[in-house]
Amino acid sequence: MPARVSVLLTPGGGTVPPQATAVVVDVLRATSVLTQARLNGARAILAAGTPGEALALRARHPGALLCGERDGRRIPGFDLGNSPFEYGPGTVGGRTLIFASTNGSQALLAAGRARRRVLGAFVNANAVLAAVAADERVTVVCSGKLGGYALEDAAFAGWLVERLVARGARVEGAAAAFARRTAPRDAADVRALLQGASHGRTLRSMGPDYARDVEFCAGLDTISQAFEV
């Protein structure tokens, strides 16, 4: 029986079957950032829906780092924001991260019933493909933006769907078929898409540090490992 692949364009767009592998996607910026954090030795990532939930989690996990953003900026009193350049090995190596971002955390929580959760981003796209290619059921959970659809997340979902189909997977649902039509063809397409997407433009307008984050997230296969949370 061929593998099945489906897509949720937003965290509230459906349910993740408990037998599925969930690929959680927030290209700009959470899953790109958390992939970098795991690459640099972060031990564990705990998702929190709100800053208050994050504080409650840290009370149960002394020594964990509070990480996340609201409106793109670090939450006051938190240790780290949502830039990949904050998550160096000297900062996150061996640490537990409690992560409360506007959109990415919601997708991580929505995928909580899944058999396993894999962080999905363009920065390690082919590693993600290799990590899930043998699974019988894959659901891509897009973070979107404030409950709505985000082009960059759907585009990554489409990129993954397209390549799983090439390996024999069956597309399930209109969202996966739609995402497949948005898939970028190559690294230049990925960069143009992220730079031009609404959220990419918003981040770039916030200053050069944010523009650098967008450029990082727009790199295709700059990281050769995939990570679960």
TORFIZA-433440 format. One record per residue: x, y, z of N, C-alpha, C in turn; residue in one letter. Coordinates in steps of 0.1 Angstrom, whole numbers, plus 5000, padded with zeros to 4 digits. Layout:
# residues N
XYZXYZXYZA...
//
This chain:
# residues 229
500949885000500050005000500950125000M500650224991501550344990501450435003P502450505006502450605017501350705014A500850775024499950885022500451005028R500251115021500751245026499651355025V499451425036498451525037499051655042S498351765041498751895046497651965053V498052025064497252125071497852265068L497052345062497652485058497752575070L497052545081497052615094496952515105T497452545117497352445128495852405131P494952495128493552465131492852405119G493552365108492952325096492552175096G492652105107492351965107493051905119G493051775119493651695130494851615124T495751585133496951505129496651365134V496551265125496351125130497451085139P497151015150498150975159499250875153P498850805143499750715136500650785126Q500450915124501250985114502551045119A503451065110504651145113504251285109T504351385118504051525115505251595112A505251665101506351755097505851895100V506351965110505952095115506752205108V506052295102506652395093506352535097V507352615101507152765102508452815096D508552825083509752865076510352995081V509453095083509853225088509253255102L509853205113511153165114511353045123R510352995130510452905141511152775138A510752705127511352575125512752585119T512952695112514352725107515252745119S514752825129515552855141515752735150V514752655152514852545161515652435154L515652425141516652335134518052375137T518352505136519652555140519952535154Q519052545163519252525177519652375180A518852285174519152145176520552105170R520852165158522152145152523252185162L523052295169524052345178523952295192N523252175194523252105206522152125216G521052195212519952205222519452065225A519252035237518851905242517451865239R516551965242515051935241514352075238A513252065232512352175229510952155234I510552235242509152225248508352345242L507252315236506452425230505452475240A505252605240504252675249503352765241A502152765243501152845235501252985238G501553025250501553165254502853195263T503153315265504253345274503953295288P502753305293502453265306502653115307G502253035297502452895297503952865297E504752945290506252925290506752945304A506353045311506853065325506452955334L505252905332504852785340505652665337A506052645325506852535321508252545327L508752665327510152685333510152655348R509052685355508952655369509152505371A508752425361508952275362510252225356R510952315349512152275342513252385345H513752385358514752485362515952475352P516452595349517552595340517252605325G515952585322515652595308515652735303A515852755290515852885284514552925279L514053045282512753095277513053155263L512353115253512653155240511353185233C511353285224510153315216509953465213G508853495206508553625202507053655202E506753785201505453835198505653955189R504853955178505054055168506454065163D507153945162508453935157509553965166G509254025178510354065187510353985199R511553975205511753895217510753935228R510153835235509253865246510053925258I509654035263510354095275510553995286P511753985291512153885301512553755296G512453725284512853595278514353605275F514953485275516353475272516753495258D515953445249516153445234514953475227L515153535215513953565206513853455196G513653495183513353405173514253425161N515553455163516553465153517553355153S517853295142518753175143520153215148P520453345147521853385151521953405166F520853385173520853385188521153245194E521053145185521053005190522352935187Y523452995191524752935190525052825199G526052745197526352635205526652675220P527352785221527652835235526452875243G525352905236524152945243523252835245T523052745235521952645236522452505238V523752485237524352345238523952285251G523352165251522952095263521752145270G521152255265520052315272518652275267R517652285276516252265272515752405268T515052415257514452535253512952535254L512352635261510952645262510552755252I509752715241509652805229508152845228F507952975228506653035227506653145216A506453095203506353195192504853215188S504653315181503253355177502653235169T503353185160502653085151503352945152N504652935152505252805152504852715164G504752775176504452695187503052635186S502152705180500752655178500852525169Q501652535159501752415150502352295158A503452325166504052215174503052155183L502152235189501152185198500052105191L499752155179498652085171499151955167A500451935165500951805161501351715173A500951755185501351685197500951535198G499851495191499351365191500051275181R500851325173501551255162502551145168A502751045160503750945163505051005166R505451095157506651175160506551305152R507351405156507251535150508651575145R508751605133509951645126509851795123V510951865126510952015122511252025107L510452095100510552115085510852255081G511852275073512252405068513052385055A513252495048514052485036515552465039F515952515051517352505054517852355054V516952265057517352125057516352035049N515852085038514752025032514951875028A516151855022516351715017516651625029N517151675040517351585052515951555058A515051645057513651615062513051515053V513151525040512651425030513151295034L514451275036515051145039514551095052A514251185062513851135075512351085075A511551125065510151075065509850995053V510750975044510450905031509950765033A510350695043509850555045508650545054A508050655059506950645067505650625059D504650555065503450525058502450635057E502550725067501650835067502350965072R502351065064502951195067501951305066V501851385077501051505077501951625079T501851725070502651845071501751945078V502151995089501452095097502052235095V501452315087501952455084501452545096C502352635100502052725111501152845106S501352885093500652995088500953125096G500053215096500253345103498953395109K498953395122497753445129496453375125L496553245123495353165120495153155105G495853225097495653225082496753155075G496653145062497553075054498853155052Y499953095051501253165048501853095036A502253175026502753115013503953035015L504953085024506253015025506052875031E505152865041504852735047504252635037D503252685030502552605020503552565009A504552645005505452614995506452505000A506852515013507652405018506852275018F505652275022504752165022504652105008A504452194998504352144984505652084979G506752144983508152084980508251944985W507851924997507951795003506951694997L505651734995504651654989505151604975V505651704967506151674953507151554953E508051564963509151464963508751334969R507751334978507251214983506351144973L505651224965504851164954505851094944V506951154941507951094932508450964937A508350944950508750814956507650724958R506450754953505350664953504250694962G504350804970503250844980502050894973A500850874979499550924974499151044982R498751144974498251274980496851254985V496651304997495351305003494851445006E493751485001493151615004493451724995G492551824994492751944986493952024990A494152035003495252125008496652075003A496851945003498051884998498251904983A497151894976497151914961497452064958A496852154966497152294964498552324967F499052274979500452304983501452254972A501152144966501952094956502152184944R501152264941501152354930502052474933R502252504946503052614950504552584952T504952464950506352414953507352484945A508352544951509452604943510352504936P510952534925511652444917513152424922R513752534927515152524930515552634940D516852644944517252734954516952874951A517052914938516653054934515253084936A514352984933512952994936512653014951D513252934959513052944973513453084978V514553134974515053264979514053374974R513653374962512753474957511353464964A510953344967509653324973509653384987L510653344995510753395009510953545009L511753605001511953745001510653824997Q509853764988508653824983507453794991G507453694999506253655007505853775017A504653785020504153885029504953895042S505153785048505853785061507353815059H507853765048509253795045509453945043G508554015037508654155035508454235048R507554185056507354245069508654235078T509254115078510454105086511554185081L511754195068512754275062512554425065R511354465066511054605069511454645083S511654545092511854565106513354595109M514254585099515654625100516554515095G517854545095518854455088519054325096P518854315109518954195116517854095111D516654145109515554065105515754025090Y516254115082516554085068517553965068A518553965077519453865077518853725081R517853735090517153615093516353555081D515753645073515053595062516053535052V517153595050518153535041518653395046E518753385059519153255065518053145062F516853185064515653095063515453055048C515953145039515753125024516853035018A517852995026518852905021518352765020G518552695009518152565006519252465009L518952375019519852265022521252315027D521252415035522452465042522752375054T521852295059521952205070521652065065I522451965069522351835063521751735073S521151775084520451695093519051735095Q518151635099516851665103516651625118A515751695125515651685139514151665143F513951585153512651565159512551655172E511251675176511051745188510051675196V
//
